[in-house]
Amino acid sequence: MRSFVIKNISFENLTRTDLLARGWHRSGYLFGITGADTDGWVDGRLSLNFPATLKFKTAVVEVMRFPSPKDYPLSVSVNGGKDTTRMLGLERSERIRIPLSSISETPRGAGIGPELPPRRPGHRSRSYRVVNIDFE
């Protein structure tokens, strides 16, 4: 009698929707993502949870503020610690580099700061968009 263990399942035909809505990366690495629409729009706060991995050292989250003509700050918290804030330029991609751990899960959060008033449903002028999430 024989048995086997599946160590990795690679996904051949993944779309951006699978990446942004489910956290399925084409390499087979699966991560947790909440707060983003299937097209990448974020309504206030984006939460990312990265499982321990030996394969990757860094997550690169590329975001873009669009289409509002005013700058809004993006605050990034690291493991619930002190937030760092950066201003997003209009229609210009910004990269957020998040170090990953090989020992434990690396929860991270990126979101628009609390100084913005609540938005009307379906109103995207105060949103930012996740353009891509990749790993190095």
N, C-alpha and C positions, 0 to 999 in steps of 0.2 A: 504494500500500500504506500502511495506517495502523496505528499502534500506540498504546497508552495505558499509563499507570501507575496502579495502584490505590494511593491515598495513605492511605485509611482505610476500615475495614470496621466498621460499627456493628452492634451486637447488639441485636435488638428484644426477645427473650423470654428474657433471662438470669434465672437464679434465684440465691438466696443461695449455693447449692451451687457454682455456677460461679465466684462471687466468692471464696469461702473455700477451695475446693479447687484451682482452676486459675489464679486471679488475673485473671479476665476481668471488667473493669468495664463497665457499660452504656454508657459514653461511647466505648468502643472502645479505651481505654488498657489494655494488657496488662502485668502485672508478675509477678514471681516470688514465690511463697509456698510455704514448706515448714514442716511441723510442726503444721498445723491439720487437724482432721477436717472432713468435709463439713458438719457442723453447727456448726463454729466452736470446738470444744473443743481446747485446746492441752495437749500432754503435755510440759511443761517449757520448751522453747525454740521460739519462732516466729522464722523468718527471712524477711525481706522484701527483695526487690531491685527497685528502681524504675529503669526505663530513663530516659535523658535525655528531657525533654519541654518543649516551649514552651507547651503548653496549660495545665498546672497548675503552681502554685508550692508547694503543700503537700499532703501525704498526712495524712489524719486517721484514725487507727486507734482505734476505740472498743472497749474491753475491759471485762469484768465478772468479778469473782470470785464464784463460786457453786458449790456450796452450803455450803461449809465455814464453821463459825461463828467461825473464827480468822482474823486478818489475816495475809497472806503478802506479802512485798515483791515488787515487779515491778522487775527491773533492765532498763534500756534502754541499749544501747550504740549509739554513733554511729560508723559506719565503723570498727568494731573499736577505738575509743578507750575512754576512761574511762567506766565505767558510772555512770548516775545511777539512784537507787533511789527508788521511791515506794510507799507502802502503799496497798493496794486495800481499800476498804470493802466490806462485805457487801452484795450485790445492788444496787450502785450503779455506774452507768456512769462510766468514766474515759476521757478523751480524751488520746491521745498525738499530738502534732503533729510531723510529720517534714518538714523542708524538702527540696524536690526541686531537682535541678539541670537546667539546660537544655543543659549541655555534656557531662556524662558520667553513667554509671549511678550511682545513689545506693543502695548497699547499706546496709541497716539491720537491726538485730536487736532483738527485744523478747522477754524471757523471764523466767521465775521464777528467782530467785537460787539459787545452789548450796547454800544451807543446808538445803534440803528433802531428806529421804531418798528413795531411789528408790521409785516407786509400783508397786503390784500392777497387772497388766494389767486394764483395764476399770474401775479405781477412780478416780473423778473428784473425790474430795473435796479434792484438793490442786491442782486445775487452775484455770485461768481460761479465759474464753471470749471469742472475738472476736465482738463484736456487729455491727460494721459497719466497712467500709473505704471511705472516700470521698475525693474530691480537690477542692481549691479552687484 
